[in-house]
Amino acid sequence: RKEVEQDPGPFNVPEGATVAFNCTYSNSASQSFFWYRQDCRKEPKLLMSVYSSGNEDGRFTAQLNRASQYISLLIRDSKLSDSATYLCVVTSSTSYGKLTFGQGTILTVHP
Amino acid sequence: NAGVTQTPKFRILKIGQSMTLQCTQDMNHNYMYWYRQDPGMGLKLIYYSVGAGITDKGEVPNGYNVSRSTTEDFPLRLELAAPSQTSVYFCAIDSGYNEQFFGPGTRLTVL
């Protein structure tokens, strides 16, 4: 089983749609969780950290379910500019800073 | 303030050649990382450093070497290039709380 698993998609949605991505992780002792965004042929950029209580940043909402070991990202009112690959990232419980990346979920928002 | 810079942006190597990928940061962070990303895949950690003079192996270190003589620089060395090392290489720094900030990447092709 992969340490971090994501549905690779692609997800194709119209502008204004709501879309949700899920990610599961295998190590129950994982400490920190993130969503990164990666545009085509660019570097990953931190989108948001994921907290146990859930957190929201504008149109983006991230949630963590430690019991089921999954993380979700909800994007409301999708924009064309949201088209990208979304990477689920989990940190090691034993070594600070050692991130484990999922393979990414491709999102395409069309007019 | 350039953040994290990487050179070169692109490189084509012949099998058996060697090269050094450069990574420089101007943010005075101790933790630095090298990742590789193969097409359609997440990032995999090659080597990391927690400060000048200290380096350690990540998930996929074979075929690579690193050094960290200063806080600013963290070069990655390929001694005998192989086609399996064709990838995009990203350098990153940890800006705190496990949040990593990436350089623009180096696209390497080994033929």
Chai-1 contact restraints between the chains, C-beta under 6 A:
chainA,res_idxA,chainB,res_idxB,connection_type,confidence,min_distance_angstrom,max_distance_angstrom,comment,restraint_id
A,S32,B,N98,contact,1.0,0.0,6.0,A-B,restraint_1
A,E43,B,F90,contact,1.0,0.0,6.0,A-B,restraint_2
A,E43,B,F102,contact,1.0,0.0,6.0,A-B,restraint_3
A,E43,B,P104,contact,1.0,0.0,6.0,A-B,restraint_4
A,E43,B,G105,contact,1.0,0.0,6.0,A-B,restraint_5
A,P44,B,F102,contact,1.0,0.0,6.0,A-B,restraint_6
A,L46,B,E99,contact,1.0,0.0,6.0,A-B,restraint_7
A,T91,B,N98,contact,1.0,0.0,6.0,A-B,restraint_8
A,G97,B,Y31,contact,1.0,0.0,6.0,A-B,restraint_9
A,G97,B,D94,contact,1.0,0.0,6.0,A-B,restraint_10
A,G97,B,N98,contact,1.0,0.0,6.0,A-B,restraint_11
A,F101,B,G42,contact,1.0,0.0,6.0,A-B,restraint_12
A,F101,B,L43,contact,1.0,0.0,6.0,A-B,restraint_13
A,G102,B,G42,contact,1.0,0.0,6.0,A-B,restraint_14
A,Q103,B,M41,contact,1.0,0.0,6.0,A-B,restraint_15
A,Q103,B,G42,contact,1.0,0.0,6.0,A-B,restraint_16
